[in-house]
Amino acid sequence: MSTEIGPPWEVLLIGGVSGSGKTTAARELSRRLAIPWLGVDDLRLAFQWTHVSLPEPDRTEALYFFLDTPDVWSLPPERLRDGLIEIGEIMAPAIEIVVSNHLDNAGPIIIEGDGILPSVVERAEVQRGLAAGRLRALFLHEDDEAQLFRNYRGRIRGPSARPDEELVPEARAKVLFSAWVVAEARARQLPVIRSRPFDDLAQRILDSASGGGNP
């Protein structure tokens, strides 16, 4: 029987660059708190695999940028960073809907993903949760390109494994993305937590979201 006390929030948003430990931490917190967690990648993949077309053609193009652009990882890292930002902007309305649903009647949830941008807190339903103290949003930070490369290399195996020639520019682009996310989060006075050491990341997230501890 768990002795974990329930959190003082109903929705916890965890953003940050992929490879920073969001999913592992969310899974651990879900287990400890006995509440569900959702990866924003699930929402993005649902859009992409059902071949959604958005009202604005440029948004549709941005949604499929990493899937449809030939040799995408050969593009400048700044362009790749901008592609990640554009996808996050596309996902914001879907995140807001999930937040609203859980604030109204679906109970507590942890939502994580690099598609969660700091600007999501400016959306009406997210603001409602923040103002009522029922929602927390925080962002993980990893600025070590070599560490991200090792993380990506270690988790992609088998026939779907990508060559180092793609993982190196991905890591470089995502360091830029992480720096952008951190700047945007701090501009909005949102907590930023360093992802390492991984061993106590889940606890540091919980402390920060509960208003205690030192991230």
Secondary structure, 3 states (H helix, E strand, C coil): CCCCCCCCCCEEEEEECCCCCHHHHHHHHHHHHCCCEEEHHHHHHHHHHCCCCCCCHHHHHHHCHHHHCCCHHHCCHHHHHHHHHHHHHHHHHHHHHHHHHHHHHHCCEEEECCCCCHHHHHCHHHHHHHHCCCEEEEEEECCCHHHHHHHHHHHCCHHHCCCHHHHHHHHHHHHHHHHHHHHHHHHCCCCEEECCCHHHHHHHHHHHHCCCCCC
